[in-house]
Amino acid sequence: MANWWGHFKTITAHKARVMKYCFRVGLYRQGLAHDLSKYGPTEFLVGARYYQGNRSPNEAERLERGYSSAWLHHKGRNKHHLEYWIDYAPELGYRMGGMEMPVRYVVEMFCDRVAACQTYQKGNYTDASPWDYYAGSADHYIIHPKTRALLEQLLRMLRDEGEARTLDYIRREVLKNR
């Protein structure tokens, strides 16, 4: 049975958190536009059907169907996902490879990961949560080495130095020459 209201509240709370972080680092347009595709029928209807409240509905859809139609739609329309940037790489003999992401999208990806952990972990969230979640999957990501290095730097900084210092660093150093 679909949980329309629960799904709407979850994606809206997540979007609000990402927007807050994007605004804090100066990415106003990206904060406003973040994850708008989740409100369209292709993603929203599937999300409501597979809603669980404690993890992405894409996982439940993937377990039932063998793939997630909502995720395939989402990652192809949202540049803050590393999967958007996978292409045939000439330097890898035209095997699939991660293309280097523009810094502003790496930062939005960072904000997205922080907000997702807060949304689903609720009171169990710590500044280490986004690193722990990332580290549990990093071995199978197809991601450009420079993109990986920046994302890992920011996630480690959050874990080790906290949110305020990391967001200030992003605003003053990472995004200063964009």
Disulfide bonds with the S-S distance in Angstrom:
none
